[in-house]
Amino acid sequence: MSIASDNNLLWVPPDISDLLTVSVQGDADDNTVQGMLIINGAASQWLNGTLDDYSYFELLNHFGIDPFRFVGEVEEHMALLMR
């Protein structure tokens, strides 16, 4: 399910970078948790302008996340908020 929907139940976090964070299950191994921390840190850097688009998208791709789909859902969410 996409985070962007037309059901009028749009969630807006206190910190916009929360829309780009990922989480792992509680029983995830250390490497998976470390990957989550790297991705979440990179999201903050990307939004602050200290990490360029190419590097952020490559990082997402490296960890198996389709960057265009992932960021696209956030863009859809924000577009619905601004309507």
C-alpha positions as CSV (number, residue, x, y, z in Angstrom):
1,M,0.0,0.0,0.0
2,S,1.3,3.4,-0.9
3,I,1.6,6.1,1.8
4,A,-0.1,8.5,-0.6
5,S,-3.8,7.8,-0.9
6,D,-7.1,9.5,-1.6
7,N,-8.8,8.3,1.6
8,N,-8.1,11.6,3.4
9,L,-6.0,9.8,6.0
10,L,-2.7,11.5,5.2
11,W,-0.1,11.3,8.0
12,V,2.3,14.2,8.4
13,P,5.2,13.6,10.8
14,P,6.7,16.3,12.9
15,D,10.0,15.9,11.0
16,I,9.7,15.6,7.3
17,S,12.7,13.2,7.2
18,D,10.5,10.7,8.9
19,L,8.8,10.1,5.6
20,L,12.0,8.7,4.3
21,T,13.0,6.5,7.2
22,V,13.0,2.7,7.1
23,S,12.6,0.2,9.9
24,V,13.5,-3.4,10.4
25,Q,12.0,-6.2,12.5
26,G,13.1,-6.6,16.0
27,D,14.9,-9.8,15.3
28,A,16.9,-8.4,12.5
29,D,20.6,-9.2,12.4
30,D,23.3,-6.5,13.1
31,N,24.1,-6.0,9.4
32,T,20.4,-5.2,8.7
33,V,20.1,-2.8,11.6
34,Q,23.3,-1.1,10.5
35,G,21.9,-0.7,7.0
36,M,18.8,0.8,8.4
37,L,20.8,3.4,10.4
38,I,22.9,4.2,7.3
39,I,19.7,4.7,5.1
40,N,18.0,6.8,7.8
41,G,21.1,9.0,8.3
42,A,21.4,9.5,4.5
43,A,17.8,10.6,4.3
44,S,18.4,13.4,6.7
45,Q,21.6,14.4,4.9
46,W,19.8,14.4,1.6
47,L,17.0,16.6,2.9
48,N,19.5,19.0,4.4
49,G,21.4,19.2,1.1
50,T,24.6,17.7,2.4
51,L,24.1,14.5,0.2
52,D,23.5,14.8,-3.5
53,D,20.7,13.0,-5.3
54,Y,22.9,10.5,-7.1
55,S,24.6,9.4,-3.9
56,Y,21.3,9.0,-2.0
57,F,19.7,7.1,-4.8
58,E,22.7,4.8,-5.2
59,L,22.7,4.1,-1.4
60,L,19.0,3.1,-1.5
61,N,19.7,0.9,-4.5
62,H,22.7,-0.7,-2.8
63,F,20.4,-1.8,0.1
64,G,17.8,-3.2,-2.3
65,I,15.3,-0.2,-2.2
66,D,14.0,1.1,-5.5
67,P,14.9,4.7,-5.1
68,F,12.4,6.1,-7.6
69,R,9.5,4.1,-6.1
70,F,10.5,5.0,-2.6
71,V,11.0,8.7,-3.1
72,G,8.1,8.8,-5.5
73,E,5.7,7.7,-2.8
74,V,6.9,10.5,-0.6
75,E,6.5,13.0,-3.5
76,E,2.9,11.7,-4.0
77,H,2.2,12.1,-0.3
78,M,3.5,15.7,-0.3
79,A,1.6,16.5,-3.5
80,L,-1.7,15.3,-1.9
81,L,-1.0,17.5,1.2
82,M,-0.5,20.6,-0.9
83,R,-3.7,20.2,-2.9
